[in-house]
Amino acid sequence: MQLSGKCLFLISIIFMLHTAVSDAKNPETERRVLSLQETIDLAIESSPLSRSARFALIASEWRYQSFRADLLPGLSMSGNAPNYLRAFRENFNPDGTTSLIYSQQSNASVGLSIAQPIMPTGGNLSLSTGVTRLGIFANENTYLWSSTPLVVGYSQPLFQFNELRWRNRLEPMQFRISRIEYTEAIEELSLTVTQRYFDVLLSKINLDIAEFNVAVNDSIYNISQGRFNVGSIAENDLLQSELQLRNAESALTQATLIYDQQLNSFRLLLGLRPDAPIDVEIPDEIPEFYVDQAIALNMARRNNSTSLNFELQSLEAERDLDMAEKQSSFSATIQANFGLNQTSENFADLYSQPLNQQFVTMNFQIPIFNWGKQRAEVNFARNTQRRVADDIAFEQAQFDLQIQTVIAEFLQLRDQLMLAQISDRIADRRYEVARNRYRIGQIDITNLFIAQNERDAALRSYIQAIRNYWVAIYNLRRLTLYDFEADVVIRHDL
């Protein structure tokens, strides 16, 4: 959609005049005029909000790597030394009596172990080896060595909650959501930048209108003074023109303050220094593309993180129910070890002819009576799952309705922009006619000021319509993560 050529020409002249005044005040400063796309690119690169989104995604990547490491075998080393003891201790005599003897000894050990979790079953497979030295210090020091050259162990929970298997379902989904949320954060930033961009532009237009009105009303006041002096107008018209001039000067002061505030806030959003010389311009092209409601709704469901979050909430509720059911029923753990061990007073003989060692045990737990606690926990988890399902259904319907509303507003805003463009041309032409008629005395000053106010309002409405249309474009992009103009899915990577 092409903007009004006359409107662009007039606004460009005003921008040039304002820039010339600013450069005159700061001869060493050259303002950088940013287009909307340049502003968005700059914000993505240097905005504090963009950096925050990047760090959030990086943190999520490290969290996912930590989970992936939990699925792989881990090597660990443990030990203690010198573990020195010098004290009296009890000694049981063969006749059944107990005596106290004075002992002095140390016990040091070191071991290596490899553990591999078995995700489908929740079990754990391990390999270990280790050496222990016992030192007894008396009249003649004695050292005893013991070793476990190799021990294979396996631990298998039965009828218990398998946390690792649930994490294997949830963690990849959470990582996918984080990557989508990063894209959404960048699109949200683009939407915010667009809003702030046009806030600055509108305040700039208001400032230019205020400056223009001061100059025009000063000229009208001078003309009115001349006509009053020759008796062609009444004093009331003279006072009205002077009042209009003073109001224009007051409006200029207020517009200057608002413009400076908007520009400072805009610099902060872009991550620029407070005195960065920047300016904005009116987009000379408005993209025109067709948005199919069914396609937009499908893209929003497929690309937006909302649907994945719904699925994640459902899985979490299912996990909590499974945990409650497993913890309220019979559970057991089977643990078995097989390996080799040996003892010797000489370290050189420690690994010769090792002996077998076996260890098998089963621990179990059976809830018998706890005043209905298990049943209450299971019912709580089951009803929570049902509540989550109902909440998801309602929120999904709300999300679909939001997409439909945004699309309907987008189509209306395009028509409103065209009407605002026509209204701006009409109001501008009417003001030119009214000013020329006032100069030749065919209308009074009241009608001139009415035409002037209508022209200013039409220009502001036109800029506001442009703003609303661009905001609607980026809002649609944010919700669907789809570029309808380029017909591609939107993805932002680090």
N, C-alpha and C positions, 0 to 999 in steps of 0.2 A: 504494500500500500504506500503510495507516494504522498508525502506531506504537501501542504499548500506551498506553492513556490513563492508567493508573495509573503506569506507568513514567515517562511524560512529566511527570506531576504531581509525583512524588517528585524527579525530577532537576531540575525547575524550582524546587522548594523549596530544594534544595541549592544551585543556582546563585544564587538570590536571597540565601541566607544568605552565600555566599562573596562576592558582590558587595557586600553590606552591610558585611561586615568590611573589604573593600578600600577602600570609600568612606570608612569611618571612619578608616582609616589615612591616606587622601589626600582630605581634605574638598574640596579645590579641583579634583579630577580626576573627570571623568565618563566612565565607560567606554562605548565604542561597541560594541554587540553586533552582530557581522556574521553574516549568513547565508552559506551556502556560495556562492550565486550572487553576492551582493554582494562577497564576497572575490575571486572569479574576475574580476569586472568591475574591481575595484580593481587587481588584479595586471596585467591587460591594459593598464590606463591608466598605471600608474606603476612597475611592476616593472623592475629593471635587465635582466632577461632579455627582457622585452617590447621595451624600447628597443633592445637588441642585435639582435633579429629585425627591427625596423623599419629600422634602419640597414643591415642586410644586404640587405634588399629594395630600399632606395633606391639603394645602391651598384650592385645588379644592373640597376636601371632606367637609371642613367647609363651603365653599360657597354653596354647594348643601344642606347641613343641614340648612343653613339660608333660602334657598328657601322653603324647606319642612316646616319650621316653619311658613312661610307666609301663608300656606294653613290651618293652625290650628287656633283655637280661641286664642285671646290674651287678657290678663287681664291688665288693667292699672288703675292708681290712679292719680287724678289731684286735684289741689286746690290752694288757695291763702290766705295769711294772713300776717299781720293784715289788709292790704289795708286801711290804716288810712288816713282820709281827714279832714283838718281844714282850712276853707277858706270861702270867700264870694261867693255866688252863686245866679243866677237869680231865681226869684220866680214870676210866673204869677198869678196876682190877679184876682178875679172874675169879676171886672169891665173892664178887658182887659189891664190893665196897668201892667208894670213890675217893680219889686222892687228887691233890693239886700238884702239878709239876710245872717247873719253869721251862719255857721253850723259847727258842729264838729261830725264826725261819723266814723265808721269803718265797713268793710264788709269782712267777712271771709267765705270760702266755701271749701268743700271737697267732692269728688265723686269717685265712682268706676264704671268701665264700662268693659264689655266683648264684643268684636267684632269678628265676624266670616265672613270672605269673602266667597262668593258663586262663586266658580271658573267657573262653566259652563255658568252662566249668567252675571258675572261681578258685581253682587250686593253685598250688605253688610248688615248683620243682627247684631243688637246690643242690649244689655241689660245694663241698667245703673241705678244707685241709687246715691242720694247725699243729702247733708244738707248744708243750708246757714244760716248764722246769721248776722243780721244787727243791729249794735249798734248806737244809737243816744244819744249823750252826751250834755245835757243842764242842766237846774236847777235840773232836776230829770232824771237820766239815764234810757233809755228805750231800751229793746232788743226785736227784732222780729226774729222769726225762721221760716224757710220754708224748706220743705222736698219734695223730689220726691222718695217715697219708691221703685217704680219700673217703668221703662219706657222701652217699647219695640219699637225699631225703625228698619226701613228697607229702604235702599236706592237702587234704581235700575236705572242704566243708560239704555237709549234706543238708539239703532242705533249708539253706540259708540264703539271705539276700546277697546277690552277686553285684556288688557296687561297680566293679570294673566293666562288666558287660553293659550296665546302664550308662556309664560314662562314655563307653564306646558309641552309644547311640546319641548321647546329648552333646558331647564336646564338638564333634564335627558340625553339628547344626548350629551351635553357638558361634563357631568360627565363621560359618557362612553368613550368619546374621551380622556379625561384626564387620565383615567386608561390605555387605550391602549397606549397613548403617554408615560406613565411611562415605560411600557414594551419596547417600541421603544427606549426610552432614555437609558435603560440598555443594549439593544442590540447594540445601537450606541456606548456606552462606551466599550462594548466587542470588537467591530470592531476597535475602536481607540487603545485599549490596544494591540490587535493583531498586528496592524501596528507598534506601538512603540516597542513591544516585538521583532519583527524581525528587526527593525531598530537597536536596541541594539545588537541583535545577529549578524547582518551583520557587524556592526562596530567592534564587538568582533572578528569575523572571520578575518576581515581586519587587526586588530591589531595582531592576532596570525600569519597571513601570513607574516606581516611585520617583526615580531620578527624572524620567521623561515627563511625568506629571508636574514635578516642580518647575522644570523648564517651561512647559507649555502654560501652566497656570501663572507663572511670572509674566509671560508674554501677554496672556489674556488680561491680567491685572493692569499692566501698562496701557493696553488698548482701552480698558475700561476707564482708567484715570483720564486719558485724553478725551474720551467721549463725555465723561462727567464734566470736565472743564468747559466743554463747548455746549453742555446742556442737552445732549442727545439721549442720556440715560439718567435714571433716578439714582439717588444716593444708595438706595437699597440694593440695586444691582452692583454698584461699586463695592459695597460692604460684602456682598455675597461672593464676588470674585476674590476679594482679599481673604475672606474666611476659607475659601477653597484653597488658596495658596498656602495659608498657615497649616491647614489640615494635611496638605500634600507634603509639606516640610516635616510635620510630625510623623507621617507615615513613612517617610524616607529614613528617619532616625530608627524607627521600630524595625523596618525591613533590613537595615544594615546590621542591627543586633542579631536578628534571627538568622540572617545569612552567615554571619561569623560563627554562630553556635552550630548550625548545621554543618558547616565546612569543617570545624574542629572535630565534631563527632564522626564525620566521614573519614577524616585522616586517621583517627584512632582505629576505626574498623578495618581500614586498609593496611594498618601496620606502618604508617608513615610517620615521620617526625612532625611535631606540632606546627612547624613553620614551613612545611613542604609546599611549594608554589604549584598548586593544581587547580584545574578548572574542569567543568563538564560542558557537554554540548547536547543539543537535541538530536536524537537519532533521526537521520534523514530517510531511513527505510524502515517500514513496519512489515514484519514477515506475515505472509498470508498462506495458510495451509488449512486443510480440512481435518477435523477430528471426528472420527467415528466413535460413538459412545460405547458400543460393544467392544471394539478393539481397545479403547482406553481402559475400560473396566477389566478386561482380560490382562492387559499389561500391568495394571496396578496390582492385581492378585498374584501375578507371576513374579514381578520384579520387586515389589515393595517388601520391606522386612516385616510388615504387619502380619502377613499370612504365615511366614516362618515362625514368628513369635507365637502365633496361635498354636501352631503345631508343637512348638517347644513347651508351651504351657500344658498342653494335653499330655505330652510324654512325661513331664515332671509329675503331674497328678497321677498318672499310671504307675510311675516309679514309686511314689509315696504309698500307694495302695499295696503294691507288691512288697514293699519293705514292712508295712504293718502286718500283712498276712504272714510273712515268713517269720517275723519276730514273735508272733503269737502262737506258733505251732512247734512241734517237735523239731529239734535241730541237733546235729552231731558233727564231729570233726574226726576224721581218720588221719593219723600221722604215722608214717613208716620211714625208718632210716636203715640203711645197710652200708657197711663200710669196713675199714681195716683200722686196727690200732696196735700199738706196741709200747712197751716201757723198757727202759734200760738205764743203767748208771753211766753208760758211755754214749755220747751223742753219735759216735760212728756206727754203733750197733742199733740205732734207733729204728731204722727202716729195713732191717733184715728179718725175714720170716714174720711179717705182721700177722696178727690174729684177726679173725672175723668178729664183727659186732653187728647185732641187729636190735632194732627197737620198733615195736608196733604198739600203738595205743589208739583207743577210740574214746573221745570225750563226748558226752551227750547231755542235753538239757531238755527236760519235759516240764512245761508249765502245768501245774496242777490246780492251784486256786489263788487268785489275786483279786477277788472282789469284782470280777468282770472287766478288769483293765484292758486285757487283750481284745475282747469283743468291742469295747468302747473305741479303742484305737483303730480297729478295722472299720467300724461304722463311720468314724470321723473321716478317715481317708476316702472311703467309698463315696460318701456324700459330698466331700470336697471335690472329688473327681466329677461328680454330676454337676455341681455348681459351676466348675470351670468350663464344662461343656456348654452349659446354658449361656454363660458370660461370653464365651467365644462366638457362639451363634449370633448373639445380639450385637456384639462389637463388629463382627463381620458384616452384618446388615447395615450398621451405622457407617462403616467404611465404604461400602458400596454406594450408599446414599450420598456420602460426601463427594465421591468421584463424580456421580451424576450431577450434583449441584455445581461443582467446579466447571464441568463441561458446559452446562447450560449458561452459567455466568460468562464463560469465555466467549461463547457465540454471541451473547447480547452485547458484550463489551466491544466487540469488533464493529457492530452496527452503531453503538453509541459514539465510537471514535469518528466514524464517517459523519455523523450528524454534528458532532462538536467541531469538526473541520469546516463544515458548511456554515455553521453558526458564527465561527470566528471570522470567516471571510465577509459575511453579511455585516457583522458588528463593526468590523474595521472600515468597510466601505461607508456605512452609515455615519461613523464618526467623521470621516473625511468630508462627507457632504455637509454635515452639521457645522463643522469648523469653517468651511468655506462660506456657508450661508451667514454665519455669525459675523465674519469679517466684513460682509457687505450689508449687514444690518437686517437680514431677512428673518432671523429668529432671535429670541432672547437668550440670555446667558444660562437660564435654568435648563432649557432644552439642550444646550451644548454640554452642560455638565452631566445630564442624563445620558447622552450619547457616549460621553467619555467613560462614565462608570460602566455602561453596558459593554463597551469595547474591552475594558480591563477584565471584567468578569468573564467575557467570552474567551479571551486569551488564556486566563487561568483555567477555565473549564476544559479548554483544548489540551493544555499541558497535563491536567489531571487525567483526562481520558487516555492520553498516551501512556501515562504512568500506570493506570489501571490495567491497560491491555498488556503491557510488558510484565507487570506483576502476575497477571493471570497466566501468561506463557510459562514463567518460571515456577509458578505454583503447580501447574499441570505437569511440568517436567519432574518436580520434586515428588509428586504423589505416584506417578506412573513409572518414573525412571526410564522414560522413553522420549526420544526426540522425534516429534511428529513431522517436523520440517525436513530432517535428514533421513527419517524412517530407519532409525537405528536405536538399539538399546543403549542406555547411558551407563558407562562403567568408569569409575575413577580409581586408579591404582597409585600406590606410593611411588 
